[in-house]
Amino acid sequence: MSRCLIIAEAGVNHNGDLELAKKMIDQAKDCGADIIKFQTFQAEKIASRFARKAVYQKKNTAEGSQLEMLKKLELNLAAHQELKKHCIMRNIEFLSTAFDLESLALLEKIGVSMHKIPSGEITNLLLLRKIASIGKPIIMSSGMANLGEIEAALDVLTAGGIDRELITVLHCTTEYPAPIEEVNLLAMLTVKEAFKIKTGYSDHTPGIEIAAAAAALGASVIEKHFTLDKNLPGPDHQASLEPPELENMIRSIRNIEKAMGSGIKIPSPSEIKNRDIARKSIVAACFIKKNEIFTAENLAVKRPGSGISSMLIDEVIGKKAPQDFSPDELIIL
């Protein structure tokens, strides 16, 4: 099984505080994440003054419009540069999601190795075209989308010159937190088969088990929101993992990767030493004299398995005993 890329989704859980964002980078690295991802946007470019908040946003933030909420969560160019520098210092990859064309240009200016398309932008034709024209690897979330919408977005990207080998589609349920019964994790495999493309999973469920299950199903990327404190004010904190949970998730995924193996069914090295102990051989069920005929009555199968395999008992029955045997003695021919 190939190694899954694990993205610690900081998102906007920095609350617009650069120092908090740096602490999140430190924690993501310490927890074992490969990438920490933020969100890059200009509030007035992505939301009108008429845009409503989602129910979870109303619940988790103070009064005000979506636009007012987003304004408080913006990070400027200088902040992005500081965060990228801090990531380099901590040896963790910096990534951010661009929600508008100007933000995409900002990310290109500071330098990112790939681009992440969020679920809400999968129908943003202009953004898709621009990202495709850059030519870097793309991770695209597909929350709220059906197969037709995923296909349309992929068509735009590939028409823009991106090879499908450079695209990973993340299955996702866009609710915070996502109800377990609505995860539909097998849809990740449906997308993989339908488009012959790499797939992964962006997890918004509580806990870590669904992300681990996605890894076991072959996700090439796992993305998970995290926060330093679920009780902090902001839209996404309560649906995020705290550092100990993130670390536990990553450890679980890495263990799953080790456990998946090659798929070839052979005894493992650690099993070999137990084989003779656990298996059975043909033994004497009672005293057997030399030249006596072996029968079902005077033979038995018992541990250890270091003698003639009990699978061969039919071949032993009817033969003459080559010597005397005492009860439980391994039969030899």
Helices and strands as residue ranges (DSSP letters): E 5-11, H 18-31, E 35-40, H 43-46, H 55-60, H 66-71, H 77-90, E 93-98, H 101-110, E 115-117, G 119-121, H 125-134, E 138-141, H 147-159, G 164-166, E 167-172, G 180-182, H 187-195, E 198-203, H 209-216, E 221-225, G 237-239, H 243-260, H 269-278, E 281-284, E 299-302, G 310-312, H 313-316
